[in-house]
Amino acid sequence: MEARFEELKKQVSKEHGALLANQQQRLVEDKFVTHTQSFHREPVKGLFLLLAYTEVEDLLRKSKDARFSLIYRNDNFRKELLEEMKKP
């Protein structure tokens, strides 16, 4: 999963420009290790790309699982809709 995440990160960077690091965190609690990374890019004001990766490792069972998400948010469209809703 980590290799797929890195590949997507490279692809997004190539198509939209360099991603900026948002957060990198490692938390150990109750024999579970949670590793989180996130990166973002705002290629145009109001258009936002977020790439987030989370890995959870179970230290007792010696196993781990990971997921990632690519999130696109268009605040410009949201603002347009709010303006339309204000009209009589």
Secondary structure, DSSP 8 states (H G I E B T S, - for coil): -HHHHHHHHHHHHHHH---EEEEEEEEEETTEEEEEEEEEEEEETTEEEEEEEEEEEETTTTEEEEEEEEEEEEHHHHHHHHHHHH--
